[in-house]
Amino acid sequence: MHTSIKMMFAITIVTAFFLSLSISVKAEAAERISGEDRIGTAIEISQYGWEHSDAVVIARSDHPADALASAGIVEMADAPILLSRTNSLDPRIMEEVLRLDAQTVYLLGGEAALSSNVEQELRSAGVNVERVSGSTRYETAEEVNDTAGYASASSAILVSGEVAADALSASGMAVDDRLPIYLTKKDSLSTDLPSSVNYVTIFGGTNAVSSEVVEQLEAQGVKVRRIKGDTRYETSVKAAASYSPGNYNLLVRGTSVKSDEEDYPDAVAAAGLANKIGASIVLSHPSQAQASTTNYLSSSYNTNIILGGTAAISDQVKASYEEAAPGDSPDSVELVEGISTYTIDNIIASGEKYIGTPYQFGAPPYTTETFDCSSFLQLIFAENGVTLPRTSRQQYQEGVEVPEDQLEKGDLVFFDTTNDGSINHVSMYIDEETLFHATLSRGVDYTGFTNYWRSHMVGAKRITEE
């Protein structure tokens, strides 16, 4: 197991070093982490990621409600998530807590979720117990974020508190970017966001979090971005593609194991491991590989790890993912004229740290208090080892020209918004509907690639590392 991890790191390092070459990387077979039941799988996940941990998070094993926002605590404490029955502590959990030599256990939820018996058993073993709970799942999420130290966060994630899938997809980004997750009902904001929050990313479409909630947020002066797909699986891969945590994809069952209520045991335990090893969390159908998932995996050269047994994700689906993984072909590691897609994803992730930063024309280079369009791109490329000149006109002289119908994520798109024949704005192309840039009206943010921008487009360049 550890040998395969080291091998993957080595392959990634070689890939980064020889970016100007056409490198072929063969992804290894998907690894599966599972136990005899949901409690056992969570323990196996803990043992995979941790030899020691000062803290452990324990959540109810048969209902995900209180664990939906757990990312904050697992990031703060660098802790695994274990699962427990409501009324008694499985002896295997105590063994794992002792193996880890954990000094503190965080119990998620009130006594209806994890009873006083569970708490007392832990205390009897000499473990400090901190219960993190509210009267509802929405208040528990707020308590989790307060405990994690996110009370003054400027950005946050908002997901449905009624359907777990989008919260599971969001947890990877939450631990990677240190963002609190808040829960809401579909048609009304069900949580008190800190007054410091000025930017919210919503996961899921309007069937999960309606436009009315967006309007409530915008009325409070909060900028809103939505990550969504036509299905939960599309939302999941769009979420995974929107940040770049590291070298792993954690594949978890994306449907409830019960037909009458929400229950995602293996997925609930994923956030801790995602934080520990730097991983995206990708939802999978249990028995039928979805095109959106296989398409994402086919362009990712990360190591794929399946959490849960064959009831969670079947061997047939596992085989489909292994077949979809990049193989021995020139396209197995895509290069953007010398910049790998891995580097482009890291550049975008760097940029997302500055979302909400105000616009200032002529902002000084390599400062982060304010940006204009070109200083923003200059900085985030520089943070990833790629040098750009200071102004948009100078940047237009770099790289390789790209026709509009061949634009790819990471290309720079240039505009003449005053129609005077001179370039005066630059943005990064994300997809056919989205640009990422610093604008006068919104500062650093994602915007639509609208007819306004298309009508003022001068050209596009694919930046090289030479």
Number of C-alpha atoms within 10 A of each C-alpha: 7 8 8 12 13 11 12 21 16 12 17 17 11 13 19 16 10 12 19 17 13 16 19 17 21 16 22 17 15 19 17 18 18 21 16 10 13 22 23 19 22 32 24 20 23 26 16 15 17 17 10 15 20 14 25 27 26 25 28 25 23 20 21 23 27 26 28 31 34 31 35 27 29 25 23 17 17 21 29 30 29 30 27 23 18 19 16 15 19 14 9 13 19 14 12 17 26 16 14 19 16 17 15 21 23 22 28 29 27 18 16 10 22 23 18 15 14 18 22 15 14 19 14 9 11 12 19 15 18 14 18 21 21 17 9 13 24 24 20 25 31 26 21 30 25 17 15 19 15 23 17 13 18 18 25 23 23 25 28 27 25 17 21 25 28 27 29 31 29 31 30 31 28 23 29 21 19 21 24 31 29 29 28 21 18 20 17 15 21 16 15 12 20 16 12 14 17 20 21 24 18 27 28 29 20 16 10 22 25 18 15 14 19 22 15 14 18 15 10 12 12 20 19 20 16 19 18 21 17 10 12 23 24 21 25 31 25 20 26 22 16 18 21 25 23 18 19 21 26 26 29 27 26 25 20 19 16 10 8 7 11 18 22 25 28 28 28 30 31 27 33 32 27 28 27 19 16 19 29 35 27 31 27 27 19 23 16 13 18 18 11 20 21 20 14 20 22 19 16 23 25 23 22 26 20 23 26 27 20 16 11 25 23 19 15 14 19 25 14 15 23 20 16 18 27 24 18 13 12 14 14 20 23 20 20 22 16 19 20 20 18 21 21 19 18 21 23 23 20 20 22 18 13 19 21 20 18 19 20 17 14 14 17 14 17 17 11 14 12 22 29 26 27 26 27 28 30 21 24 23 21 15 15 14 12 17 18 23 17 19 20 24 17 12 20 23 12 17 19 14 16 16 9 15 7 8 19 17 18 24 23 28 24 25 23 18 17 11 10 8 10 12 21 17 23 31 25 23 22 21 15 14 10 15 23 25 25 33 21 13 9 16 21 25 22 23 17 14 17 12 9 10 16 14 11 16 18 19 18 24 22 21 24 18 16 11
